[in-house]
Amino acid sequence: MVFDQTDLRELAAFGDEVGVLSLYTTMEPGTQAGRTRLRNEIAALRQELAAGPDQERARLVGLRLDLLEPRIDELLDPAGPGLGRALFAQVAGDEVRTAWLQLPVGGLATVREHAYLLPLVAAVQADRPAGIARVGRDGVRLFDSRYGLADELEPVMFQLATAGGSAQGSATLPGLSRRGIHPDRFDQRIEEHLAKYLREAAQHVAGQARRLGWETLLLVGDPRDTAVLGEALPAGPEIVHMDAVLDPALSPSEVLEFVRPAREEARARHDAALAVRARDLALSGGNGAVGLDDILSLLRQGRVEHLLLDEAGPRNTEPVGVTPEELEEEMIELTFEHGGEVTVLETGAAEELAEAGGVAAMLRW
């Protein structure tokens, strides 16, 4: 299954009295690197536990890994779905959960009290829900993009007359004929009808944006046409205009790849705005907080509504006595436990929080 924020919250509560095994792999086409890396990570985990003080735990984890071999083989099957794959298994219990998404998640084998979420959270944050609208004279072709995948939605098709007097596009909107129109006015009437259709299509596009929770909407096409559609859209996701002509034959995955650079730029702007907002709220005495010690206390009180983390991890963790990675995982679990949201900030945006140790939050109260 593809994981999103809701699934992450549920997985945050997945625990076990002995521990949860978390296995991650990235299976790149045409190479065995992902398979080899995870096998090496599993071997290293066995050795680490065998050399540790808790020999009973090491024995139980080893037995569980042996029993999981068929599931691990499935995870590493080159013909299986997804670029990034994960498996979470209770050591003492029987429950196993899997996740896949079309984004890299690295390679790792670890056992902890709860499922280890950081690789999944980082991957999901890198490709949050967005809409893509290919705007043309034949209509608006829509795509929903999230977590490395893109699906085509119901389009809005136009029927405009061509220079020869015939119509193009599907007849879901009334067309225009040359009959009774002076030749000098025909092209102008075409443009007037196109603008009318685009303004009407905005209602459908806005409805899809609300339904699917798009953070960004990319309008791709002639700037004159995307401007008309963009101006007719109500307040909602950030609008990004791309002056480009998309080949109608492109598949959803090819469309997604074409707009990826613009999406990444939009993510950087969105993340920077979040960081600045949280920082300004904290400095003005509002519902915001910065700094590791304060936010840890607020997390334990359940007051954090939205946690913002530098993708490189929190800084200055020495006084806490744990590694940045362990602390980041604890903060993510606490946020999800209390129904909050987590954003792993893009590197440039995280610079806004450099003086705050790479962590900020927006609070419930």
Salt bridges, closest charged atoms under 4 A:
GLU56 OE2 - ARG59 NH2 2.74
ASP66 OD1 - ARG46 NH2 2.84
GLU69 OE2 - ARG39 NH1 2.90
ASP73 OD1 - ARG35 NH2 3.97
ASP73 OD1 - ARG39 NH2 2.86
GLU95 OE2 - ARG97 NH2 2.98
ASP127 OD2 - ARG260 NH1 3.93
ASP127 OD1 - ARG263 NH1 2.61
ASP138 OD1 - ARG134 NH1 2.70
ASP144 OD1 - ARG146 NH2 2.89
GLU152 OE2 - ARG141 NE 2.58
ASP184 OD2 - HIS182 ND1 3.75
GLU191 OE2 - ARG137 NH2 2.66
GLU192 OE1 - ARG189 NE 3.85
GLU200 OE2 - LYS196 NZ 2.96
GLU215 OE1 - ARG128 NE 2.94
GLU215 OE2 - HIS270 ND1 3.49
ASP222 OD2 - ARG224 NH2 2.72
GLU238 OE2 - ARG269 NH2 2.83
GLU257 OE1 - ARG260 NE 3.31
ASP271 OD1 - ARG128 NH2 2.69
ASP271 OD2 - ARG267 NE 3.20
ASP271 OD1 - HIS270 ND1 3.77
ASP280 OD1 - ARG279 NE 3.64
ASP310 OD2 - ARG315 NH2 2.58
GLU325 OE1 - ARG112 NH2 3.44
GLU330 OE2 - ARG300 NH2 3.06
GLU333 OE1 - HIS114 ND1 3.78
GLU352 OE1 - ARG279 NH1 3.06
